[in-house]
Amino acid sequence: MQRKTELDAVAIGLMVLLCALWGFQQVTIKVANAGISPLMQAGFRSAVAVVLVTVWAGARGIRLTARDGSLWPGVAAGLLFAIEFGMIYWGLTFTNASRAVVFIYTSPFVVAAGVHWLVPSEALGRWQVAGLICAFTGIVTAFADNLSMPDGRQLFGDLLAFGAAILWGATTVVIRVSCLSRITAAKTLLYQLAISAILLPPASLALGESGIHDPTALTWAALIYQSVVVAFSSYLVWFWLITRYPAGRLAAYSFLTPLFGILFGALFLGERITPFLVAAMALVTAGLWMVNHSVAAKA
């Protein structure tokens, strides 16, 4: 398998699609919250996706139990993945979603720093780092009217969201620098889904969530989307991309996810779009162009 040093049209197109799918997931989580608590949702979607990945791999003749030295890196990635979601959902009980998004999407900086030191061939230059800062400024701009000085409770939630961002970035770096980048995407994904399916439901109960309570057909439809489209299909594509393209540049595209979330929230939930969104989209687009502008890549 030959790794590529630049993002091509296939990678960029897939990343935009993934960000749109992940942005719409924000809508489905809000919809499903009416009948199933957040951490229980995350655990349930992982459990369903475990079954789907196993069946899909079997149909393609992919051996998920082969001894390839990936067990401990896989367990590490799975633990990071599960704890990340636990911190996100727990943090949202202390702070609001708009504040959490800003902290969560510091994750691309963690990826950039990790690959800079551990994968010199993928190190970002000053121009590309400036692009990350530009795109992150766009995220802050999009949620600017909902940000204020935090009280103690919000600050704790903010710290949990920031911790989740570090774990999200660390998961990507672990996959990139370990043998997980050389095995099939299905097995890499299965490690994370299996461990999160085991850990998240008990975490939901430990945190006093209500679990499954009066779900409707719409609740189950939202959960099926999270399980089939996001946890199974989109993550499979994401891990495939990590094994073939520079992780730092791929991670930069995640800045599009909350913007898609705003757009879909307005379209399907009647949420308000502020004038800041246009400026935010321009900043994120400019930042992504800078991250992938090869002429000044090592400036």
C-alpha positions as CSV (number, residue, x, y, z in Angstrom):
1,M,0.0,0.0,0.0
2,Q,1.5,3.3,-1.1
3,R,0.8,6.4,1.1
4,K,0.1,9.7,-0.6
5,T,1.7,12.9,0.5
6,E,-1.1,15.3,-0.7
7,L,-4.9,15.2,-0.5
8,D,-6.3,14.5,-3.9
9,A,-9.9,15.1,-5.2
10,V,-11.0,11.7,-3.9
11,A,-9.8,12.4,-0.3
12,I,-11.2,16.0,-0.3
13,G,-14.6,14.8,-1.6
14,L,-14.8,12.0,0.9
15,M,-13.9,14.3,3.8
16,V,-16.5,16.9,2.8
17,L,-19.1,14.1,2.6
18,L,-18.0,12.7,6.0
19,C,-18.2,16.1,7.6
20,A,-21.8,16.5,6.2
21,L,-22.8,13.1,7.6
22,W,-21.2,13.9,11.0
23,G,-22.9,17.3,11.0
24,F,-26.3,15.7,10.4
25,Q,-25.5,13.3,13.3
26,Q,-25.8,16.3,15.6
27,V,-29.4,16.6,14.5
28,T,-30.1,12.9,15.0
29,I,-28.5,13.0,18.5
30,K,-30.8,15.8,19.5
31,V,-33.8,14.0,18.1
32,A,-32.9,10.7,19.8
33,N,-32.3,12.4,23.1
34,A,-36.1,12.6,23.6
35,G,-36.2,8.8,24.0
36,I,-32.6,7.6,24.7
37,S,-29.9,9.3,26.8
38,P,-26.7,10.4,25.0
39,L,-24.2,7.9,26.3
40,M,-26.6,5.0,25.9
41,Q,-27.1,6.1,22.3
42,A,-23.3,6.1,21.8
43,G,-23.0,2.6,23.3
44,F,-26.0,1.3,21.3
45,R,-24.7,2.6,18.0
46,S,-21.3,1.0,18.7
47,A,-22.9,-2.3,19.5
48,V,-25.0,-2.3,16.3
49,A,-21.9,-1.2,14.2
50,V,-19.8,-4.1,15.7
51,V,-22.3,-6.5,14.2
52,L,-22.3,-4.7,10.9
53,V,-18.5,-4.5,10.7
54,T,-18.2,-8.2,11.5
55,V,-20.7,-9.3,8.9
56,W,-19.2,-6.9,6.3
57,A,-15.6,-8.2,7.0
58,G,-16.8,-11.8,6.8
59,A,-18.5,-11.2,3.5
60,R,-15.3,-9.7,2.1
61,G,-13.1,-12.5,3.5
62,I,-11.3,-10.1,5.9
63,R,-9.8,-12.0,8.9
64,L,-10.5,-9.9,12.0
65,T,-8.9,-12.4,14.4
66,A,-5.5,-12.7,12.7
67,R,-2.5,-12.2,14.9
68,D,-0.8,-9.1,13.5
69,G,0.5,-7.3,16.6
70,S,-2.4,-4.8,16.6
71,L,-4.0,-5.9,19.9
72,W,-2.5,-3.4,22.3
73,P,-2.5,-0.4,20.0
74,G,-6.1,-1.4,19.1
75,V,-7.1,-1.5,22.8
76,A,-5.4,1.8,23.4
77,A,-7.3,3.4,20.5
78,G,-10.5,1.9,21.7
79,L,-10.1,3.2,25.2
80,L,-9.3,6.7,23.9
81,F,-12.3,6.5,21.6
82,A,-14.7,5.4,24.4
83,I,-13.4,7.9,27.0
84,E,-13.6,10.7,24.5
85,F,-17.3,10.2,24.0
86,G,-17.8,9.8,27.7
87,M,-16.2,13.2,28.3
88,I,-18.1,14.9,25.5
89,Y,-21.5,13.7,26.7
90,W,-20.7,14.3,30.4
91,G,-19.3,17.7,29.6
92,L,-22.5,18.7,27.9
93,T,-24.3,18.3,31.2
94,F,-22.2,21.2,32.6
95,T,-21.8,23.5,29.6
96,N,-23.8,24.3,26.5
97,A,-23.2,22.7,23.1
98,S,-22.0,26.0,21.5
99,R,-19.2,26.3,24.0
100,A,-18.3,22.6,23.8
101,V,-18.0,22.7,20.0
102,V,-15.3,25.3,20.2
103,F,-13.2,23.3,22.6
104,I,-13.8,19.9,20.8
105,Y,-12.7,21.3,17.5
106,T,-9.2,22.1,18.9
107,S,-8.6,18.4,18.0
108,P,-6.9,19.1,14.6
109,F,-4.2,21.0,16.5
110,V,-3.5,17.9,18.6
111,V,-3.2,15.8,15.4
112,A,-1.0,18.3,13.7
113,A,1.3,18.4,16.7
114,G,1.4,14.6,17.1
115,V,2.3,13.9,13.4
116,H,4.7,16.9,13.4
117,W,6.8,15.2,16.0
118,L,6.2,11.5,15.3
119,V,5.8,11.5,11.5
120,P,8.3,14.1,10.1
121,S,7.2,13.4,6.5
122,E,3.7,14.8,7.4
123,A,4.9,17.8,9.4
124,L,2.9,21.0,8.7
125,G,4.7,24.1,7.7
126,R,4.0,27.6,9.1
127,W,1.6,28.4,6.2
128,Q,-0.5,25.3,7.0
129,V,-0.5,26.0,10.7
130,A,-1.8,29.4,9.9
131,G,-4.5,27.7,7.9
132,L,-5.5,25.6,10.9
133,I,-5.7,28.8,13.0
134,C,-7.8,30.5,10.3
135,A,-10.2,27.6,10.1
136,F,-10.5,27.4,13.9
137,T,-11.2,31.1,14.0
138,G,-14.1,30.4,11.7
139,I,-15.5,27.9,14.3
140,V,-15.2,30.5,17.1
141,T,-16.9,33.1,14.8
142,A,-19.8,30.7,14.1
143,F,-20.6,30.4,17.8
144,A,-19.4,33.8,18.9
145,D,-22.8,35.1,20.0
146,N,-23.2,32.1,22.3
147,L,-19.9,32.5,24.1
148,S,-19.4,34.4,27.4
149,M,-17.2,34.2,30.4
150,P,-17.9,30.8,32.1
151,D,-19.0,30.2,35.6
152,G,-17.5,27.3,37.6
153,R,-19.9,24.8,36.3
154,Q,-19.4,25.8,32.7
155,L,-15.7,25.9,33.1
156,F,-15.7,22.2,34.2
157,G,-17.7,21.3,31.2
158,D,-15.4,23.2,28.9
159,L,-12.4,21.4,30.4
160,L,-14.1,18.0,29.7
161,A,-14.8,19.1,26.1
162,F,-11.1,20.1,25.7
163,G,-10.0,16.8,27.2
164,A,-12.2,15.0,24.7
165,A,-10.5,17.0,21.9
166,I,-7.1,15.9,23.1
167,L,-8.3,12.2,23.2
168,W,-9.9,12.5,19.7
169,G,-6.6,13.8,18.3
170,A,-4.6,11.3,20.2
171,T,-6.7,8.5,18.8
172,T,-5.9,9.6,15.3
173,V,-2.2,9.9,16.1
174,V,-2.1,6.4,17.7
175,I,-3.7,4.9,14.6
176,R,-1.3,6.8,12.3
177,V,2.0,5.9,14.1
178,S,1.2,2.3,15.0
179,C,0.6,-0.9,13.1
180,L,-3.1,0.1,13.0
181,S,-2.3,2.2,9.9
182,R,-1.1,-1.0,8.2
183,I,-4.0,-3.3,8.9
184,T,-7.5,-3.2,7.5
185,A,-9.8,-0.3,8.3
186,A,-12.4,-2.8,9.4
187,K,-10.2,-4.2,12.2
188,T,-9.1,-0.7,13.3
189,L,-12.7,0.3,13.6
190,L,-13.8,-2.9,15.3
191,Y,-11.3,-2.3,18.2
192,Q,-12.9,1.1,18.9
193,L,-16.5,0.1,18.5
194,A,-16.2,-3.1,20.6
195,I,-14.5,-1.3,23.5
196,S,-16.9,1.6,23.4
197,A,-19.9,-0.8,23.2
198,I,-18.7,-2.4,26.4
199,L,-17.8,0.7,28.4
200,L,-20.4,3.4,27.4
201,P,-23.6,1.8,28.6
202,P,-22.2,1.2,32.2
203,A,-20.9,4.8,32.1
204,S,-24.4,6.0,31.2
205,L,-25.8,4.2,34.3
206,A,-22.9,5.4,36.5
207,L,-23.6,9.0,35.5
208,G,-27.3,8.7,36.3
209,E,-28.6,9.0,32.7
210,S,-32.2,7.9,32.1
211,G,-31.2,5.3,29.5
212,I,-34.1,4.2,27.2
213,H,-37.2,6.2,28.1
214,D,-40.3,6.3,25.9
215,P,-38.6,6.1,22.5
216,T,-40.6,6.7,19.3
217,A,-40.2,5.5,15.7
218,L,-38.3,8.8,15.0
219,T,-36.0,8.0,17.9
220,W,-35.2,4.6,16.5
221,A,-34.7,6.1,13.0
222,A,-32.2,8.6,14.4
223,L,-30.4,5.8,16.2
224,I,-30.3,3.7,13.1
225,Y,-28.7,6.6,11.2
226,Q,-26.0,7.0,13.9
227,S,-25.3,3.2,13.9
228,V,-25.4,2.4,10.2
229,V,-24.4,5.6,8.4
230,V,-22.0,7.1,11.0
231,A,-20.5,4.4,13.3
232,F,-20.3,1.8,10.6
233,S,-20.0,3.4,7.1
234,S,-18.5,6.8,7.7
235,Y,-15.9,5.6,10.3
236,L,-14.9,2.8,8.0
237,V,-14.1,5.4,5.3
238,W,-12.4,7.7,7.8
239,F,-10.0,5.0,9.0
240,W,-9.3,4.0,5.4
241,L,-8.4,7.6,4.6
242,I,-6.0,7.8,7.6
243,T,-4.0,4.8,6.3
244,R,-3.5,6.4,2.9
245,Y,-3.3,10.2,3.4
246,P,-1.6,12.8,5.7
247,A,-3.5,12.7,9.0
248,G,-3.0,16.3,9.9
249,R,-4.5,17.6,6.6
250,L,-7.4,15.2,6.8
251,A,-8.2,16.3,10.4
252,A,-8.3,19.9,9.3
253,Y,-11.5,19.1,7.4
254,S,-13.3,18.3,10.6
255,F,-13.8,22.0,11.0
256,L,-16.6,21.7,8.5
257,T,-18.6,19.4,10.7
258,P,-20.1,21.9,13.2
259,L,-20.9,24.2,10.3
260,F,-22.9,21.5,8.6
261,G,-24.5,20.9,12.0
262,I,-25.7,24.5,12.1
263,L,-27.1,24.3,8.6
264,F,-28.9,21.0,9.2
265,G,-30.1,22.2,12.6
266,A,-31.7,25.2,10.8
267,L,-33.1,23.0,8.0
268,F,-34.6,20.2,10.1
269,L,-35.0,21.6,13.7
270,G,-35.8,25.3,12.9
271,E,-32.7,26.5,14.7
272,R,-31.5,30.0,14.2
273,I,-28.7,30.8,11.7
274,T,-26.7,33.9,12.7
275,P,-25.0,36.4,10.4
276,F,-21.7,35.0,11.8
277,L,-22.2,31.8,9.8
278,V,-21.2,33.3,6.4
279,A,-18.0,34.7,7.9
280,A,-17.3,31.4,9.6
281,M,-17.7,29.5,6.4
282,A,-15.4,31.9,4.5
283,L,-12.7,31.5,7.2
284,V,-12.9,27.7,7.4
285,T,-12.8,27.5,3.6
286,A,-9.7,29.8,3.4
287,G,-8.1,27.9,6.2
288,L,-8.6,24.5,4.4
289,W,-7.1,26.0,1.3
290,M,-4.0,27.1,3.2
291,V,-3.6,23.7,4.9
292,N,-3.6,22.0,1.5
293,H,-1.6,24.7,-0.5
294,S,1.5,22.8,-1.4
295,V,3.5,25.7,-2.7
296,A,4.0,27.2,0.7
297,A,3.7,23.9,2.6
298,K,7.1,24.1,4.2
299,A,7.4,27.8,4.5
